[in-house]
Amino acid sequence: MTVASDKTRHGPREPGGGHTVDSASLAAGIMLMLSGPLSILMGAAGIANDGLFATSTGYAYNFGLTSWGIIHLVIGIVLVVAGFGLLAGMSWGRGLGVVAAGVSLITQFMFVPYYPAWAIPVMALDLLILFALTRSHIERAR
């Protein structure tokens, strides 16, 4: 009967010195790497003033399409950076991922009148990211 060494039981580090990524963090990292490029594509379409978006009047969050494009582009880049950090096992990846997914969720909510068929699925993806990042942190604390 073989007994596992203490190195494999206790820490978040592998014997080779690298960080391990738990399954929830891996899933969140992959979803961040999906949500980020989607936001970047949305931002590029907004900056190009694509005819894809509806123009609504009287909406409280009425920004120009170029402004929305820049907002989505910046958030998308931050989501991708957070995804890379999380998948690489960096300590700042989880915090940046939670903040970026939360901001993305809020901006997608504000963007619903312009293109609901896009904003609502991305909101669901952001909620899954937040769930995966916060759930894995809670389970690790036990």
N, C-alpha and C positions, 0 to 999 in steps of 0.2 A: 504494500500500500504506500503510495507516495503522498507526501505532505507538501502543500504549496509553500513557497518561501514567504517570509514576512514582507518582502518588497512588493509582492503582488497583491497583498491584502489591504495595505494601509493607506497608501497615498494616491493622489491624482497623477503621480508621475510613473512612467514606465521605467524599467531598469536601464534603458538606453538614455534616459534623461529627458525624453520628450513628454509632452502632456497628452493625456488621454482625453477623449471627448465622449461623454455619455450619449446614449441614443437620443434622448430628448434634445440635447444641444446639437447633435448632428442633424436631426430633423429641422430644428430651428434655423441652423446655418444654411441648409439647403433651401428652405423656404425664403430666407432673407436673400439668397442668391437668385431666387425667382422673382420676388417682389421688387427688388432693386432695379433690375433691367426693365420690368414692366413700367415702373415709375419713370425711368429714364426715357423710354419710348413715348410715354404720355407727355412728358415734358418737351420732347423734341417736336411732337405734333402740335402742342400748344404754342411753342415759340414760332413754328412755321405758319401759325394762324390757319390751321387746317379747317376745312369746312365740316369736319367730323363732329364738332361740338355744337350743342344747342346754345343759343344766346337767350338768356332769360332776363327779363326786366323785373325790377322790384325785389330782387333777391338780396338778402342781408349781406352775403359774402360775394358781392358782385365785383370781381377783379377782371381786368382785361385778360385775354387768352395768353398774351406774352407773359404777364405776371404769373398766371397759373403754371405756364410752361417752366418758368425759372424755378418756381417753388417745387414742382414735381421733379425737375432735373436734380436739384440740390438734395432733396430727400432720397432720391434713387441712388445717388452716389454714396450718401451716408449709409444707406441700407446695404449696398454692396461691400463697403469697407467693414461694416459690422459683421457681415456674413463671412468675409475672409478672416477676420479676427477670431470669430467664434470657431470656425473650422480649423484654424491653426492652433487653437487651444490658448489663445492669449487671454489674460485676465480681464482686460477691458472689453472684450468682445460681447460678453453677456450684458453688461450695463449699457453699452452703446446700442446693442440690439434692442433692448427694452425701450430705451428712449426713442430710437429711430422708428420702431414699429408703432409706438404710441403716437408720435407726431404724424406718421404716415396715416394712421387710422383717423386722426382728427381731420387732416387735410382731405382725405378721401370722402369723409362725411360732408365736408363743406363743398366738395366738388360734385356731389350727386346730381344736382339739377343740370349740370353741363353734359354729363355722359353717365347715366346710372348703370347701363349695362357693363361698364368697365369698373366704376367706382365700387359698386356693391361686392363683386367677387374679390377685389383687392382688399376691401375692408375685412372680409371673411378670412383672407390669407393673413392679414395683419393680426387678427384676433388669434388665429392658430399659432402664430409666432410668439405672441405674448404669453399664451397658455403654455407652450412648450418651454419657453425660457424661465417663466416663474415657477412652473410645476417642478422642473428638474432641480431648481434651487431649493425649493421647500423639501423635496424628498431627500436631498443630499444633507440637509441640516438635521435630519432625524437621527 
